[in-house]
Amino acid sequence: MRCLLRLILLALLLPVQAYATDINVATSTYCPLACELVHAPHDGIMHEVLRRTFEGTKYRLIFHEMPYVRAIRDTLDGQFDAITYAGTVHAEDFIFVRNMDMINVVQFATRADSSWRYQGVKSLNGIRFSIPKGFRTGNPEMDDYLNRYERDPSRIRMNSCDNPTMAQRSNLECMLNDRVDAMLVGSLAFRYITQREGVADLVRVDPEPVAMFYNRIAFSPRCPEGAELRGMVERKIREMRASGELKKIFDYYRISP
């Protein structure tokens, strides 16, 4: 009798185990692309798109929150199957989702009353600005400056917070308290943060762009099903765009698709 019960239990469990295929996703808080997981289902654009793509399929998403630099490195190495957002400046080897480009303009932000203007790398002489640790722009001249002076605290304050949102909030507080003159920001997240914090009127984003790159959902080059999974996400995005579902997500975060 005991053997029969065990066989019945095994038969019940086997279909579930065979049905679920895990997709391990590296993520790091960077609202509005990837907000804190505890805020699900409204925990960031990329999280929402991924969930809608794979719900009702044989795949199960498992999100792993970690520092962004580690998320990039470990996804490229194949420890994770996907990353919620990766800048095209970081690695060409990712299997990028190609039909939802989140444009991120890299710019300097200052206090609203500042008279300083960014006019190329030469204009950085005499000011101190802040960056998240390891941040690079894709602009060779600017990145050369960062490589040269990121260890010089009289020129650059490096923030080593675990995720980009924490780093931008910390750098923003530092700038508003007059401890740095400016901060290098990704405009998409910076606008979101300053609006949510109610300090948009206290800051000014310099209109001169330093660089521009895309943030995209990406799959690891070592993920055997990476191209197939990318295809599923791209098809879902097309469906969501046609139905208006994608626009509703963007509207929630108050940004334009």
C-alpha positions in Angstrom: 0.0 0.0 0.0 2.8 2.4 0.9 4.5 1.7 -2.4 1.3 2.4 -4.3 0.9 5.8 -2.5 4.5 6.7 -3.3 3.9 5.9 -7.0 0.8 8.0 -7.1 2.6 10.9 -5.4 5.5 10.6 -7.9 3.1 10.6 -10.8 1.5 13.7 -9.5 4.8 15.5 -9.1 6.5 14.5 -12.3 4.3 16.6 -14.7 4.9 19.7 -12.6 8.7 19.2 -12.6 8.8 18.5 -16.3 6.6 21.5 -17.1 8.6 24.2 -15.2 11.8 25.5 -16.8 13.5 28.1 -14.7 14.9 31.4 -16.2 17.3 32.9 -13.7 17.2 36.7 -14.2 19.8 39.0 -12.7 18.4 42.4 -11.8 19.5 45.6 -10.0 17.2 48.4 -8.9 17.1 51.2 -11.5 13.7 52.7 -11.6 11.7 53.0 -13.8 13.3 50.1 -15.7 13.7 47.7 -12.7 12.2 48.8 -9.4 12.2 46.9 -6.1 10.7 43.5 -6.5 8.6 44.0 -3.4 6.5 46.5 -5.5 5.4 43.8 -7.9 3.3 43.8 -10.1 4.5 47.5 -10.6 8.2 46.9 -10.1 9.6 48.4 -13.2 9.0 48.3 -17.0 11.5 45.5 -17.8 10.2 43.3 -14.9 6.6 43.8 -16.1 7.4 43.0 -19.7 9.2 39.8 -18.8 6.4 38.6 -16.5 3.8 39.1 -19.2 5.9 37.3 -21.7 6.4 34.1 -19.7 3.2 33.9 -17.7 1.2 30.8 -18.8 4.2 29.2 -20.5 6.5 26.4 -19.4 9.0 28.9 -18.1 9.3 30.2 -14.6 11.1 33.5 -13.9 13.3 33.7 -10.9 14.7 37.2 -10.2 18.0 37.6 -8.4 18.7 41.1 -7.0 22.4 42.1 -6.9 24.8 45.0 -7.6 24.7 46.0 -11.3 28.3 45.4 -12.1 28.0 41.8 -10.8 24.7 41.4 -12.7 26.5 42.3 -16.0 29.5 40.1 -15.3 27.7 37.0 -14.1 25.1 37.1 -16.9 27.9 37.3 -19.5 29.6 34.4 -17.7 26.4 32.3 -17.9 25.6 32.2 -14.2 22.3 33.8 -15.0 20.2 33.3 -18.1 19.1 36.9 -18.5 19.5 40.5 -17.2 16.6 42.9 -16.9 18.5 45.8 -18.5 22.0 46.1 -20.0 23.4 49.2 -21.7 24.6 48.6 -25.2 27.8 50.3 -24.2 28.6 47.5 -21.7 28.9 44.4 -24.0 28.2 43.5 -27.5 28.0 39.8 -26.7 24.6 39.9 -25.0 21.6 38.5 -26.9 19.7 41.8 -26.8 15.9 42.2 -27.2 15.8 44.4 -30.3 12.3 46.0 -30.3 12.2 47.9 -27.0 15.0 50.4 -26.8 15.0 52.5 -23.6 17.1 55.5 -24.7 19.3 56.7 -21.9 21.0 60.1 -22.5 24.1 60.6 -20.3 24.2 64.2 -19.0 25.5 66.3 -16.2 23.0 67.5 -13.6 23.7 70.5 -11.3 21.8 72.5 -8.8 19.3 74.8 -10.4 21.2 77.9 -9.4 24.5 76.7 -10.8 26.1 78.8 -13.5 28.4 75.9 -14.7 27.8 74.4 -18.1 29.2 71.3 -19.6 31.1 72.2 -22.8 33.3 69.1 -23.3 35.9 67.5 -21.0 37.9 70.7 -20.7 35.0 72.4 -18.9 35.4 69.8 -16.1 38.6 71.5 -14.8 37.8 73.2 -11.5 34.7 71.2 -10.6 34.0 68.1 -8.6 31.3 65.7 -9.7 30.0 62.3 -8.6 29.5 59.0 -10.5 28.4 55.5 -9.5 31.5 53.3 -9.1 32.4 51.7 -12.4 30.2 53.9 -14.5 31.2 54.5 -18.0 29.5 56.5 -20.7 30.6 55.1 -24.1 32.1 58.5 -25.0 35.9 57.8 -25.4 37.0 61.3 -24.3 34.8 61.2 -21.2 35.7 57.7 -20.3 39.4 58.5 -20.6 38.8 61.3 -18.1 37.1 58.9 -15.7 39.8 56.4 -16.0 42.4 59.1 -15.3 40.8 60.8 -12.4 38.2 58.5 -10.7 40.7 57.9 -7.9 41.3 61.6 -7.4 38.6 62.7 -4.8 39.3 66.4 -5.6 37.8 65.8 -9.1 35.5 62.8 -8.8 33.4 61.4 -6.0 32.8 57.7 -6.6 29.7 56.1 -5.1 29.8 52.4 -4.4 26.1 51.8 -3.6 24.8 48.3 -4.6 22.4 49.5 -7.3 22.1 52.5 -9.7 19.0 54.0 -8.0 20.7 54.0 -4.6 23.8 55.6 -6.2 21.8 58.3 -7.9 19.8 59.1 -4.8 23.0 59.3 -2.7 24.7 61.5 -5.3 21.7 63.7 -5.6 21.7 64.3 -1.8 25.4 65.0 -2.0 24.9 67.6 -4.8 21.9 69.3 -3.1 24.0 69.7 0.1 26.8 71.4 -1.9 29.4 68.6 -1.4 29.8 68.2 -5.2 29.2 70.6 -8.1 27.5 68.2 -10.4 26.7 64.6 -11.0 26.8 62.4 -14.1 23.4 60.8 -14.7 21.4 58.7 -17.0 18.6 61.1 -17.8 15.8 58.4 -17.8 16.2 57.4 -14.2 17.3 60.8 -12.9 14.0 62.4 -14.1 12.1 59.6 -12.5 13.9 60.0 -9.2 13.8 63.7 -8.9 10.0 63.7 -9.7 9.4 61.0 -7.1 11.6 62.8 -4.5 9.8 66.2 -5.2 13.1 68.0 -6.0 12.8 68.4 -9.8 12.7 72.2 -9.3 16.0 72.2 -7.4 18.1 70.6 -10.1 19.0 71.3 -13.7 20.0 68.8 -16.3 22.6 70.3 -18.6 21.3 70.1 -22.2 24.6 69.1 -23.7 24.7 65.3 -24.0 27.8 63.4 -22.9 26.7 60.2 -24.6 23.6 58.2 -25.5 23.0 54.5 -25.3 20.1 52.0 -25.2 19.1 49.9 -22.2 17.6 46.6 -23.3 16.5 43.3 -21.8 19.3 40.8 -22.7 20.0 37.1 -22.5 23.3 35.6 -21.7 25.5 34.5 -24.7 25.9 31.3 -22.8 22.2 30.6 -22.4 21.3 27.7 -24.8 17.8 29.0 -25.4 18.8 32.6 -25.5 17.8 33.3 -29.1 14.5 31.5 -28.6 13.7 33.3 -25.4 14.5 36.6 -27.0 12.1 35.8 -29.8 9.3 35.2 -27.3 9.9 38.6 -25.6 10.0 40.4 -28.9 6.7 38.8 -30.0 5.1 39.7 -26.7 6.3 43.3 -27.0 4.8 43.5 -30.5 1.5 42.2 -29.1 1.5 44.6 -26.2 2.3 47.5 -28.4 -0.6 46.7 -30.8 -3.1 46.2 -27.9 -2.1 49.3 -26.0 -0.9 47.3 -23.0 2.7 48.5 -23.3 1.5 52.1 -23.4 -0.4 51.6 -20.1 2.8 50.3 -18.5 4.7 53.4 -19.7 1.9 55.7 -18.6 2.1 54.2 -15.1 5.7 55.3 -14.8 5.0 58.6 -16.6 7.4 58.2 -19.4 6.9 58.0 -23.2 7.4 54.7 -25.0 
